[in-house]
Amino acid sequence: MATDESLGLQHRSHTTDEHARHRAPQAADATRVAPRPRDPLKRWRIAGLILPLAFLAAIEVLVRASVLPAHLVPAPSTIAETLWQLGGERLARHIGASSMRVLAGFGIGSALALLFGGAMGLSRRLDALLDPAFQALRAIPSLAWVPILLLWMGIDEAPKITLVAIGAFFPVQLSVVAGIRGVDRKLIELGEVNRLSPRALFTRILLPASLPQIFTGLRTGLSLAWMFMVAAELIAATRGLGYLLSDGRETGRPDLVFGAILLLALLGKLSDSILKTIEARVLSWRDTADEPSSSRGAR
């Protein structure tokens, strides 16, 4: 009997070892890091980067072939040479001055817009009180603000930053109000059923649900901030990309004008890409049709 028991123990030990050996590769596969899904839009993204370069190359060929007049549309190589002749330090001062004005104005304008927009979105009475005035002010062109701000604030940095803040304020404020008002009523009723406090209802339901539209307004406000910055620097500035535009126009140098425009396009794209990256991280919890999936290819 002892022999039978020892044989049984050996059989069970052998079976256990076999199961352990079979489970070991499975455990290793489970702990192995899954490969990242391939980006189905990779080729299209690369093509999107090549497209503007191809456009500039086509302009270069057309200008060199005298199809386009060089005194109206300078060749991209001529524009690059002009920017190079400005010098790195001088060009950096112009870029830095414009970027700081946009950063300061956009920060102030968007902060005020989030504050007023949130209050108006939560209070219909406040919205009815302030919306007519805000819509009237939003219709005023950017250049119409310039003489008023110069009279009130002089020609220092204050009127330029204020004008940029005005440009960023209205699209952000409008998107905040629309985002809060556009939250599904069922979500609000669900919060009320669970007896959430007004603060918890805002932070847990209203704010997350309205964030996509708020980020859309922030990106729109950022693009308008660059436009309003140029309007401010065209009138009263001694440095900045708007000043380069004005200087190129007055001296009859289209290469300088187009160079400033290309720099504005690059800076605008860079700043929008940064904000878009922040948006993707903040809203990573979304599961929408726009979000790529490893099991769903792009069409």
Backbone bond lengths (Angstrom), bond angles and torsions (degrees), N, CA, C in turn:
res aa  C-N    CA-C-N  psi(-1)  N-CA   C-N-CA  omega(-1)  CA-C   N-CA-C  phi
1 M - - - 1.466 - - 1.510 110.62 -
2 A 1.317 116.53 -38.42 1.460 119.96 177.73 1.508 110.59 -62.65
3 T 1.357 113.24 -36.45 1.467 116.58 178.82 1.515 111.10 -66.08
4 D 1.365 115.31 -40.96 1.470 118.66 178.43 1.515 111.46 -63.51
5 E 1.340 115.80 -40.99 1.466 118.54 179.27 1.522 111.36 -64.29
6 S 1.352 117.16 -41.55 1.468 119.81 179.66 1.515 110.71 -65.65
7 L 1.389 115.40 -37.83 1.459 117.27 177.19 1.519 111.10 -65.68
8 G 1.354 116.32 -37.16 1.459 119.62 178.03 1.512 111.69 -65.38
9 L 1.347 115.66 -40.55 1.464 119.07 178.07 1.516 111.07 -64.34
10 Q 1.347 116.84 -41.13 1.462 119.38 178.73 1.522 111.37 -64.28
11 H 1.361 116.02 -37.70 1.464 119.66 179.90 1.530 110.87 -65.94
12 R 1.365 114.99 -44.01 1.461 118.14 179.47 1.522 110.80 -65.79
13 S 1.360 116.86 -38.23 1.468 119.78 178.78 1.522 110.54 -64.62
14 H 1.340 116.01 -40.85 1.468 119.46 178.74 1.528 110.83 -64.84
15 T 1.339 115.78 -40.86 1.473 119.81 179.19 1.519 110.94 -64.75
16 T 1.343 115.25 -41.48 1.473 119.68 178.50 1.518 111.11 -62.70
17 D 1.336 116.68 -41.57 1.471 120.17 178.55 1.523 110.76 -63.48
18 E 1.345 116.13 -38.63 1.458 119.11 179.24 1.528 110.84 -64.58
19 H 1.346 115.92 -43.59 1.467 119.60 178.68 1.516 110.66 -63.70
20 A 1.331 116.85 -38.78 1.472 120.73 179.93 1.519 110.77 -64.35
21 R 1.366 115.24 -40.44 1.458 118.01 179.38 1.512 111.28 -67.53
22 H 1.338 117.47 -34.34 1.456 120.37 178.44 1.523 111.62 -72.53
23 R 1.349 116.93 -32.68 1.465 119.67 -178.98 1.518 112.39 -78.65
24 A 1.339 117.58 -24.57 1.462 120.72 -175.74 1.530 112.13 -60.86
25 P 1.356 119.53 -48.90 1.475 117.51 177.36 1.514 112.93 -63.23
26 Q 1.362 116.76 -34.84 1.458 119.15 178.84 1.513 111.53 -64.56
27 A 1.355 116.01 -41.73 1.470 119.34 178.16 1.516 110.98 -65.33
28 A 1.341 115.63 -38.47 1.465 118.45 179.23 1.527 110.57 -65.40
29 D 1.352 115.69 -39.28 1.464 118.37 177.68 1.517 111.60 -66.29
30 A 1.343 116.26 -35.37 1.473 119.10 -179.00 1.508 111.76 -68.52
31 T 1.352 115.67 -36.35 1.470 119.02 -178.86 1.516 112.47 -82.81
32 R 1.319 116.65 -13.04 1.460 119.01 179.73 1.530 109.92 -68.33
33 V 1.309 116.14 137.89 1.456 121.11 -178.19 1.522 109.97 -69.55
34 A 1.320 115.64 128.82 1.460 120.06 -179.95 1.522 110.20 -68.51
35 P 1.310 117.85 139.92 1.475 119.48 179.24 1.512 110.90 -66.71
36 R 1.327 115.71 146.60 1.450 120.95 179.45 1.531 109.89 -68.29
37 P 1.334 116.75 139.47 1.475 118.78 -179.90 1.522 110.83 -65.16
38 R 1.317 114.93 145.04 1.458 120.02 178.90 1.522 110.08 -71.01
39 D 1.317 115.47 145.51 1.456 120.88 178.71 1.524 108.70 -82.12
40 P 1.347 118.02 112.98 1.473 118.56 -178.20 1.515 113.26 -69.90
41 L 1.344 117.41 -14.04 1.472 120.87 -178.41 1.529 112.17 -103.05
42 K 1.325 117.58 14.70 1.464 119.89 -175.68 1.525 111.27 -60.20
43 R 1.320 116.78 -45.29 1.465 119.23 -179.10 1.519 111.25 -64.82
44 W 1.331 116.71 -37.71 1.457 119.47 179.96 1.533 110.59 -69.36
45 R 1.328 117.43 -34.75 1.471 119.78 177.83 1.529 110.58 -66.63
46 I 1.321 115.72 -40.69 1.470 119.35 177.54 1.531 109.87 -64.22
47 A 1.328 116.02 -41.09 1.468 119.57 177.88 1.521 111.23 -64.55
48 G 1.342 116.46 -34.45 1.463 119.37 177.37 1.512 112.83 -65.57
49 L 1.332 117.48 -29.61 1.462 120.66 175.75 1.533 111.38 -78.49
50 I 1.317 116.23 -33.58 1.467 119.93 -178.58 1.526 111.46 -74.76
51 L 1.342 117.41 -30.70 1.464 121.53 -174.10 1.534 113.03 -56.30
52 P 1.353 120.57 -51.50 1.476 118.09 179.21 1.520 112.88 -65.26
53 L 1.340 116.88 -31.90 1.466 118.88 177.08 1.522 110.68 -66.46
54 A 1.329 115.85 -39.06 1.467 119.49 177.14 1.525 111.15 -65.65
55 F 1.335 115.79 -36.44 1.467 119.55 177.95 1.526 110.83 -64.38
56 L 1.334 116.91 -43.75 1.465 120.17 178.13 1.529 111.04 -64.70
57 A 1.323 116.50 -38.19 1.469 119.35 177.65 1.530 110.56 -64.35
58 A 1.326 117.85 -38.93 1.463 120.95 178.23 1.528 110.86 -65.28
59 I 1.338 116.87 -40.04 1.469 119.90 176.80 1.521 110.61 -62.96
60 E 1.323 116.26 -40.25 1.470 120.48 178.72 1.523 110.71 -59.74
61 V 1.320 116.18 -45.48 1.467 120.18 -178.63 1.525 110.67 -65.90
62 L 1.327 117.37 -42.40 1.464 120.82 -177.97 1.524 111.88 -66.56
63 V 1.332 116.42 -36.84 1.469 119.44 178.94 1.522 110.14 -70.80
64 R 1.341 117.12 -43.74 1.463 120.16 -179.95 1.526 111.42 -65.74
65 A 1.323 116.83 -27.22 1.472 120.43 178.50 1.520 111.88 -88.27
66 S 1.327 117.48 5.02 1.470 124.30 178.78 1.527 112.97 64.00
67 V 1.327 116.38 22.14 1.462 119.64 173.84 1.525 109.71 -76.21
68 L 1.329 116.93 -39.38 1.460 122.78 174.81 1.521 108.98 -105.80
69 P 1.338 118.61 136.27 1.473 120.51 -179.53 1.522 111.14 -68.49
70 A 1.317 116.91 128.04 1.463 121.62 -176.39 1.521 111.93 -68.31
71 H 1.349 118.47 -25.18 1.458 119.67 -178.76 1.530 112.32 -79.09
72 L 1.336 116.05 -10.13 1.465 120.35 176.47 1.532 111.80 -109.62
73 V 1.329 116.47 -39.94 1.462 121.68 178.85 1.524 107.77 -125.81
74 P 1.323 118.09 95.01 1.459 119.75 -178.95 1.521 111.65 -69.59
75 A 1.309 116.11 152.98 1.460 120.74 178.38 1.530 109.97 -68.74
76 P 1.330 118.09 146.21 1.460 120.01 177.79 1.519 113.72 -56.08
77 S 1.341 117.34 -33.66 1.468 119.27 177.15 1.532 110.84 -65.22
78 T 1.335 117.28 -36.42 1.459 120.93 176.78 1.527 110.95 -66.79
79 I 1.323 116.40 -39.50 1.467 120.56 177.43 1.526 110.57 -63.25
80 A 1.333 116.26 -44.35 1.459 120.17 178.57 1.523 111.25 -62.54
81 E 1.323 116.52 -39.22 1.468 120.00 178.03 1.520 111.39 -65.39
82 T 1.324 117.44 -38.57 1.466 121.11 177.93 1.518 111.19 -63.66
83 L 1.322 116.91 -45.01 1.464 120.18 178.65 1.521 110.88 -64.67
84 W 1.319 116.81 -35.67 1.463 120.17 178.42 1.521 110.69 -66.82
85 Q 1.336 116.81 -38.76 1.462 120.50 179.80 1.531 112.89 -68.94
86 L 1.335 117.04 -22.60 1.462 119.06 175.90 1.519 111.89 -63.74
87 G 1.313 115.61 -26.38 1.465 118.98 -179.23 1.513 111.08 91.95
88 G 1.322 115.26 142.55 1.453 119.41 -177.72 1.515 113.64 -62.00
89 E 1.340 116.66 -41.70 1.464 119.64 -177.15 1.529 111.41 -68.64
90 R 1.316 116.83 -43.65 1.474 120.02 -179.95 1.522 110.98 -66.39
91 L 1.328 116.86 -43.68 1.456 120.25 179.27 1.526 111.00 -65.43
92 A 1.319 116.90 -37.62 1.465 120.27 178.32 1.527 110.94 -64.55
93 R 1.331 117.70 -34.39 1.469 119.85 177.67 1.524 110.76 -65.55
94 H 1.323 117.35 -41.77 1.463 120.54 178.77 1.540 110.96 -64.92
95 I 1.328 115.87 -45.58 1.465 119.88 -179.75 1.527 110.33 -65.63
96 G 1.330 116.62 -42.63 1.462 120.17 -179.66 1.519 112.44 -64.17
97 A 1.340 116.98 -40.40 1.465 119.85 -179.85 1.524 110.95 -63.68
98 S 1.325 117.31 -46.03 1.467 120.18 179.71 1.523 111.55 -66.15
99 S 1.333 116.68 -41.27 1.468 119.82 -178.65 1.519 111.76 -65.13
100 M 1.324 117.80 -40.27 1.462 120.32 179.18 1.522 111.38 -66.81
101 R 1.332 117.53 -37.15 1.467 119.84 177.35 1.521 111.12 -65.63
102 V 1.324 116.45 -41.85 1.466 119.58 178.35 1.520 110.38 -66.40
103 L 1.324 117.23 -43.30 1.465 120.42 -178.64 1.525 111.24 -62.47
104 A 1.339 116.37 -45.91 1.468 119.70 -179.41 1.521 111.27 -68.30
105 G 1.332 117.26 -46.47 1.457 119.88 -178.65 1.518 112.61 -66.09
106 F 1.321 116.80 -41.70 1.463 119.70 179.16 1.521 111.02 -66.44
107 G 1.326 117.17 -39.22 1.457 119.68 178.67 1.521 112.08 -62.91
108 I 1.330 116.46 -46.14 1.468 120.10 -179.75 1.528 110.75 -67.39
109 G 1.329 116.38 -47.60 1.459 119.66 -177.27 1.513 112.97 -64.25
110 S 1.331 117.77 -43.05 1.463 119.81 -178.59 1.523 111.53 -71.04
111 A 1.338 117.72 -34.19 1.468 119.82 177.00 1.527 111.00 -63.77
112 L 1.326 116.57 -45.99 1.469 119.76 177.19 1.526 111.09 -64.88
113 A 1.326 116.87 -36.68 1.463 120.12 -179.99 1.519 110.86 -66.60
114 L 1.327 117.79 -40.21 1.465 120.42 177.45 1.525 110.90 -63.73
115 L 1.332 116.25 -38.39 1.463 120.14 179.93 1.526 111.50 -67.83
116 F 1.337 117.11 -52.98 1.460 120.62 -178.75 1.530 111.30 -69.04
117 G 1.326 116.76 -40.35 1.454 119.62 -179.97 1.520 112.26 -64.02
118 G 1.342 116.56 -41.61 1.451 119.24 177.48 1.516 112.26 -63.38
119 A 1.341 116.67 -42.92 1.467 120.03 178.94 1.524 111.20 -64.73
120 M 1.324 117.30 -41.87 1.472 120.32 179.91 1.519 111.89 -70.72
121 G 1.331 117.06 -32.34 1.456 119.20 177.64 1.515 112.93 -69.72
122 L 1.339 116.27 -31.62 1.461 120.50 -179.65 1.519 112.90 -86.37
123 S 1.330 117.68 -23.20 1.464 121.36 -176.82 1.525 109.58 -123.07
124 R 1.308 116.79 112.81 1.460 120.53 178.37 1.533 111.30 -68.58
125 R 1.312 117.41 -30.61 1.459 120.18 177.76 1.519 110.58 -65.26
126 L 1.330 116.25 -45.48 1.466 119.63 178.32 1.523 110.77 -65.40
127 D 1.319 117.24 -36.25 1.454 120.87 177.80 1.527 110.78 -64.21
128 A 1.329 116.91 -43.48 1.467 120.45 178.36 1.523 111.30 -64.95
129 L 1.330 117.12 -29.23 1.458 120.60 -179.63 1.523 112.69 -76.96
130 L 1.324 117.64 -42.03 1.467 121.09 -170.82 1.527 113.89 -99.00
131 D 1.320 118.28 -24.56 1.464 120.18 -173.26 1.526 113.42 -59.89
132 P 1.356 121.13 -43.19 1.474 118.58 179.38 1.522 113.10 -59.25
133 A 1.330 117.15 -41.28 1.462 120.10 179.86 1.523 111.45 -67.57
134 F 1.339 116.73 -42.02 1.462 119.99 -179.77 1.520 111.60 -65.12
135 Q 1.324 117.96 -39.69 1.457 120.56 179.81 1.526 111.38 -67.47
136 A 1.340 116.19 -35.04 1.471 119.21 176.80 1.517 111.09 -68.14
137 L 1.332 117.02 -42.25 1.471 120.42 179.08 1.520 111.30 -68.09
138 R 1.319 117.42 -33.11 1.468 120.98 -179.70 1.515 111.74 -65.73
139 A 1.324 117.26 -26.62 1.466 120.80 -178.22 1.523 113.28 -80.01
140 I 1.338 118.41 -8.13 1.464 121.07 -179.10 1.532 109.04 -75.83
141 P 1.316 119.48 127.44 1.480 121.03 178.76 1.518 111.55 -63.55
142 S 1.323 114.96 156.86 1.462 119.92 -176.94 1.528 111.89 -62.91
143 L 1.337 117.74 -41.08 1.467 120.32 -178.35 1.519 112.24 -66.58
144 A 1.337 117.60 -23.83 1.465 119.64 178.57 1.528 111.78 -70.25
145 W 1.328 117.24 -23.80 1.456 120.05 178.33 1.528 112.46 -77.84
146 V 1.325 116.98 -24.59 1.465 120.43 -171.44 1.526 112.98 -59.47
147 P 1.347 120.92 -52.78 1.469 118.91 -178.54 1.531 113.04 -63.00
148 I 1.337 116.74 -34.01 1.467 119.14 178.75 1.518 110.49 -65.77
149 L 1.318 116.92 -46.36 1.460 120.44 -178.46 1.524 111.27 -67.17
150 L 1.338 116.86 -35.27 1.463 119.16 177.14 1.526 111.17 -66.15
151 L 1.335 116.98 -37.37 1.462 119.98 177.55 1.519 111.77 -67.93
152 W 1.309 116.49 -38.10 1.459 120.50 -176.00 1.530 112.86 -81.60
153 M 1.334 117.28 -37.10 1.470 120.76 -168.91 1.516 114.31 -119.44
154 G 1.337 118.34 -2.52 1.462 119.00 -178.84 1.514 111.59 82.97
155 I 1.324 116.21 -159.43 1.467 120.91 -174.79 1.518 112.20 -113.28
156 D 1.324 117.11 17.55 1.466 120.50 179.73 1.526 109.90 -80.78
157 E 1.328 116.72 -158.20 1.461 121.12 -177.67 1.516 112.90 -75.69
158 A 1.322 118.05 -23.83 1.471 120.83 -174.19 1.527 113.02 -58.10
159 P 1.342 120.85 -48.80 1.470 118.29 -179.75 1.519 113.39 -65.30
160 K 1.311 118.57 -32.78 1.466 121.10 179.63 1.524 110.49 -67.33
161 I 1.319 116.58 -47.05 1.460 119.87 -179.99 1.525 110.55 -66.20
162 T 1.333 116.92 -37.87 1.464 120.19 178.22 1.518 111.14 -63.60
163 L 1.325 116.95 -41.20 1.466 120.03 179.48 1.528 110.73 -64.70
164 V 1.328 117.06 -40.67 1.467 120.21 177.07 1.530 110.12 -63.83
165 A 1.334 117.10 -40.59 1.464 120.50 178.73 1.524 111.45 -63.25
166 I 1.336 116.90 -37.87 1.466 120.40 177.25 1.524 110.31 -63.26
167 G 1.328 116.58 -42.77 1.459 119.59 179.42 1.519 113.01 -63.81
168 A 1.336 117.62 -35.87 1.461 120.63 -178.92 1.517 112.75 -81.26
169 F 1.319 117.69 -23.69 1.465 121.41 -171.66 1.523 112.66 -65.74
170 F 1.313 117.99 -52.62 1.464 120.86 -166.85 1.529 113.97 -67.68
171 P 1.338 121.27 -44.78 1.475 117.61 177.91 1.520 113.40 -65.34
172 V 1.337 117.34 -34.92 1.465 119.49 178.30 1.524 110.40 -69.01
173 Q 1.332 117.21 -44.49 1.466 120.92 179.71 1.522 110.75 -60.65
174 L 1.325 116.57 -43.11 1.458 120.42 -179.23 1.526 111.10 -65.02
175 S 1.318 117.44 -39.45 1.464 120.55 -178.94 1.518 111.53 -70.70
176 V 1.332 117.71 -34.28 1.463 120.03 177.93 1.526 110.52 -65.40
177 V 1.321 116.41 -46.26 1.466 119.98 178.88 1.524 110.45 -62.05
178 A 1.339 116.91 -46.98 1.458 120.38 -179.36 1.528 111.51 -65.05
179 G 1.337 117.23 -36.48 1.459 119.94 179.59 1.518 112.38 -65.81
180 I 1.330 116.94 -43.87 1.463 119.97 179.88 1.524 110.59 -68.73
181 R 1.334 116.46 -42.31 1.466 119.32 179.59 1.527 112.27 -68.73
182 G 1.320 117.55 -22.43 1.456 120.79 -178.07 1.522 114.91 -88.83
183 V 1.331 118.26 3.71 1.462 120.91 178.83 1.527 109.68 -67.42
184 D 1.318 116.27 138.07 1.468 121.61 -179.00 1.533 110.06 -58.45
185 R 1.311 115.78 129.77 1.463 120.70 -179.02 1.531 111.83 -61.87
186 K 1.331 117.59 -30.67 1.455 120.05 179.73 1.526 111.56 -63.63
187 L 1.338 116.87 -35.58 1.461 119.62 176.85 1.521 111.09 -65.25
188 I 1.329 116.67 -41.04 1.465 120.04 178.52 1.528 110.31 -65.24
189 E 1.329 117.28 -42.97 1.460 120.06 178.78 1.521 111.29 -64.58
190 L 1.330 117.20 -33.73 1.455 120.42 176.58 1.526 110.78 -64.18
191 G 1.326 116.45 -40.99 1.457 119.11 176.85 1.520 112.70 -65.90
192 E 1.318 115.78 -37.63 1.459 119.08 178.31 1.518 111.55 -68.34
193 V 1.330 117.33 -36.91 1.463 120.60 177.18 1.524 110.69 -63.09
194 N 1.337 116.48 -37.15 1.463 121.02 178.39 1.528 112.48 -83.51
195 R 1.339 116.72 8.14 1.463 123.56 174.15 1.531 112.11 57.29
196 L 1.334 114.24 45.17 1.464 118.37 175.18 1.523 109.43 -74.46
197 S 1.307 115.42 143.71 1.460 119.98 175.82 1.529 109.20 -70.56
198 P 1.335 118.61 161.10 1.474 119.49 179.07 1.524 112.38 -55.36
199 R 1.326 116.92 -38.36 1.465 119.55 179.66 1.534 110.80 -66.90
200 A 1.342 116.48 -44.60 1.459 119.73 179.28 1.522 111.16 -66.65
201 L 1.324 117.34 -35.44 1.461 121.09 177.77 1.520 110.87 -62.81
202 F 1.332 116.54 -37.84 1.467 120.60 179.57 1.519 111.39 -72.24
203 T 1.341 116.95 -46.84 1.465 120.29 -174.43 1.522 113.25 -75.71
204 R 1.321 117.60 -28.03 1.463 120.44 -174.35 1.521 113.79 -101.53
205 I 1.330 117.70 -20.02 1.465 119.53 -177.01 1.524 111.54 -124.89
206 L 1.328 117.46 -58.49 1.463 120.25 -173.23 1.527 112.10 -65.33
207 L 1.325 117.08 -48.52 1.465 119.86 -176.61 1.523 112.53 -65.67
208 P 1.351 120.10 -50.54 1.477 117.84 178.70 1.523 113.20 -60.43
209 A 1.333 117.41 -37.66 1.456 119.48 -177.83 1.519 112.59 -70.71
210 S 1.331 117.59 -26.83 1.467 120.88 -178.25 1.526 113.18 -96.11
211 L 1.329 118.39 -5.63 1.465 120.89 -177.40 1.528 113.92 -59.32
212 P 1.341 120.82 -41.57 1.476 118.23 179.18 1.522 113.13 -56.48
213 Q 1.328 117.18 -43.67 1.460 119.42 -179.96 1.528 111.24 -72.02
214 I 1.322 117.07 -31.99 1.469 119.86 177.81 1.522 110.21 -64.88
215 F 1.337 117.38 -41.68 1.459 119.74 179.05 1.531 111.01 -66.57
216 T 1.313 116.88 -34.25 1.466 119.07 174.74 1.521 110.68 -61.47
217 G 1.332 116.60 -42.62 1.464 120.09 176.68 1.513 112.46 -65.27
218 L 1.332 117.47 -37.06 1.463 120.42 178.38 1.526 111.02 -64.33
219 R 1.313 117.26 -41.33 1.466 119.59 178.87 1.515 111.45 -67.77
220 T 1.324 116.59 -37.93 1.472 119.88 176.06 1.524 110.52 -66.12
221 G 1.331 116.57 -42.54 1.463 120.13 178.20 1.518 112.63 -63.66
222 L 1.328 116.84 -34.66 1.468 119.67 178.36 1.520 111.25 -66.48
223 S 1.332 117.42 -41.21 1.470 119.56 178.00 1.525 110.95 -65.25
224 L 1.334 117.23 -39.41 1.464 119.95 177.54 1.521 111.16 -69.21
225 A 1.318 117.69 -29.05 1.465 120.10 176.89 1.526 110.71 -62.70
226 W 1.327 117.44 -40.25 1.465 120.06 176.33 1.530 110.93 -65.25
227 M 1.329 117.59 -39.38 1.465 120.35 179.24 1.524 111.50 -65.41
228 F 1.320 117.00 -44.65 1.459 120.27 -179.78 1.523 110.72 -68.68
229 M 1.325 117.96 -30.57 1.456 120.41 176.23 1.522 110.87 -62.81
230 V 1.327 116.45 -42.07 1.467 119.75 178.32 1.517 110.23 -63.74
231 A 1.337 117.60 -41.08 1.464 120.46 178.20 1.521 111.14 -60.73
232 A 1.317 117.81 -39.86 1.472 121.01 179.45 1.526 110.85 -67.84
233 E 1.336 117.19 -42.18 1.461 119.86 -176.37 1.523 112.57 -76.74
234 L 1.314 117.40 -19.98 1.462 119.20 176.39 1.529 111.61 -69.12
235 I 1.313 116.70 -27.38 1.460 120.32 -175.05 1.519 111.98 -92.31
236 A 1.302 117.25 -51.55 1.467 120.07 -173.43 1.521 109.44 -142.78
237 A 1.320 117.06 94.08 1.459 121.90 177.59 1.515 108.98 -162.93
238 T 1.309 115.58 150.30 1.458 121.22 175.77 1.523 111.89 -113.33
239 R 1.305 116.36 -3.25 1.458 121.49 174.99 1.524 108.68 -157.29
240 G 1.321 115.20 157.19 1.453 120.91 -177.02 1.524 109.68 124.38
241 L 1.320 116.69 164.98 1.456 121.20 -178.76 1.519 111.47 -69.32
242 G 1.340 117.36 -32.64 1.459 119.52 174.41 1.515 111.71 -64.64
243 Y 1.326 115.80 -36.51 1.469 120.02 176.29 1.534 110.42 -64.90
244 L 1.339 117.54 -38.98 1.461 120.10 177.27 1.524 110.83 -63.24
245 L 1.332 117.06 -38.94 1.460 120.33 176.02 1.518 111.60 -60.70
246 S 1.328 115.85 -46.71 1.459 120.18 -179.62 1.530 111.30 -65.82
247 D 1.327 116.44 -40.09 1.462 120.45 -179.76 1.529 110.68 -66.12
248 G 1.324 116.81 -41.04 1.467 119.75 177.92 1.519 112.59 -65.21
249 R 1.322 116.22 -36.15 1.467 119.25 178.28 1.525 111.16 -68.25
250 E 1.326 117.39 -43.67 1.463 120.97 -177.08 1.522 112.40 -69.82
251 T 1.320 116.88 -31.94 1.465 120.21 -178.53 1.526 112.92 -95.09
252 G 1.335 117.38 2.07 1.457 120.53 178.54 1.510 113.66 67.26
253 R 1.341 116.94 42.71 1.468 121.31 -178.42 1.528 108.93 -119.35
254 P 1.314 117.81 91.67 1.467 119.73 179.56 1.524 113.00 -65.01
255 D 1.344 117.21 -26.28 1.459 119.03 177.88 1.526 110.94 -63.50
256 L 1.324 117.45 -38.08 1.455 120.92 178.07 1.530 111.05 -70.90
257 V 1.327 115.95 -38.22 1.475 120.06 178.25 1.521 110.32 -63.34
258 F 1.334 116.64 -49.33 1.463 119.53 -179.14 1.527 111.50 -67.67
259 G 1.324 117.21 -32.15 1.460 119.78 176.47 1.517 111.86 -63.20
260 A 1.334 116.31 -43.10 1.467 119.61 177.40 1.526 111.12 -65.19
261 I 1.331 116.88 -37.61 1.467 120.35 178.95 1.529 110.61 -65.01
262 L 1.322 117.34 -42.84 1.464 119.94 178.58 1.528 111.39 -64.14
263 L 1.316 117.53 -38.85 1.460 120.28 177.54 1.530 111.01 -65.41
264 L 1.320 116.67 -39.99 1.467 120.10 176.56 1.526 110.82 -62.33
265 A 1.328 116.80 -40.61 1.468 120.19 178.96 1.528 110.92 -64.15
266 L 1.329 116.61 -42.90 1.461 119.99 -179.72 1.524 111.63 -66.13
267 L 1.329 117.21 -44.15 1.465 120.71 179.84 1.527 110.90 -66.85
268 G 1.322 116.99 -39.89 1.460 119.72 177.28 1.516 111.91 -63.01
269 K 1.328 117.25 -42.91 1.457 120.81 177.89 1.522 111.41 -65.30
270 L 1.323 117.28 -40.73 1.464 120.81 -179.93 1.523 111.09 -63.87
271 S 1.328 117.10 -46.99 1.460 120.02 -179.62 1.527 111.45 -65.52
272 D 1.321 117.35 -38.27 1.466 119.99 178.27 1.528 110.88 -67.23
273 S 1.323 117.73 -36.25 1.464 120.75 178.40 1.529 110.72 -65.86
274 I 1.328 116.79 -38.58 1.468 119.96 177.46 1.524 110.29 -63.09
275 L 1.337 116.32 -45.82 1.465 119.99 179.61 1.528 110.82 -66.22
276 K 1.319 117.38 -35.91 1.468 120.70 178.24 1.525 110.73 -66.63
277 T 1.334 117.86 -37.11 1.464 121.08 176.94 1.520 110.90 -65.20
278 I 1.338 116.40 -42.22 1.469 120.06 176.43 1.530 110.20 -61.32
279 E 1.319 116.30 -41.79 1.461 120.12 178.92 1.528 111.11 -61.57
280 A 1.327 117.52 -42.35 1.462 120.38 -179.52 1.521 111.27 -63.93
281 R 1.327 117.55 -36.87 1.469 120.38 179.45 1.521 111.29 -72.31
282 V 1.327 116.56 -43.32 1.468 119.82 -178.23 1.518 111.15 -67.32
283 L 1.330 116.91 -36.61 1.459 121.55 -176.63 1.522 112.19 -103.15
284 S 1.331 116.99 29.31 1.468 120.36 -179.65 1.517 112.56 -67.13
285 W 1.334 117.95 -15.63 1.459 121.43 -178.88 1.533 112.10 -77.50
286 R 1.334 117.08 -11.93 1.467 118.85 -176.50 1.522 111.76 -69.85
287 D 1.320 115.57 148.98 1.463 122.67 173.32 1.527 106.91 -129.36
288 T 1.322 115.84 82.60 1.451 121.63 -174.91 1.517 109.94 -117.30
289 A 1.316 115.25 173.55 1.462 120.32 -179.99 1.512 112.10 -65.94
290 D 1.340 116.82 -23.16 1.455 120.65 -178.51 1.519 112.00 -80.56
291 E 1.355 117.13 -18.11 1.450 120.18 -178.03 1.522 109.92 -80.84
292 P 1.356 118.91 126.97 1.461 120.77 179.92 1.508 110.94 -68.85
293 S 1.313 117.16 150.58 1.452 122.95 178.06 1.522 109.26 -128.02
294 S 1.331 115.49 149.93 1.460 118.76 -179.68 1.513 112.45 -67.64
295 S 1.340 114.91 -22.06 1.457 119.08 -179.95 1.512 113.04 -99.86
296 R 1.346 117.44 3.36 1.448 120.14 -177.18 1.518 109.12 -130.81
297 G 1.279 119.20 120.58 1.453 123.00 179.87 1.499 111.11 -82.86
298 A 1.325 115.62 160.93 1.475 120.83 177.49 1.504 109.38 -80.54
299 R 1.318 113.31 148.65 1.460 119.14 178.50 1.499 110.29 -108.30
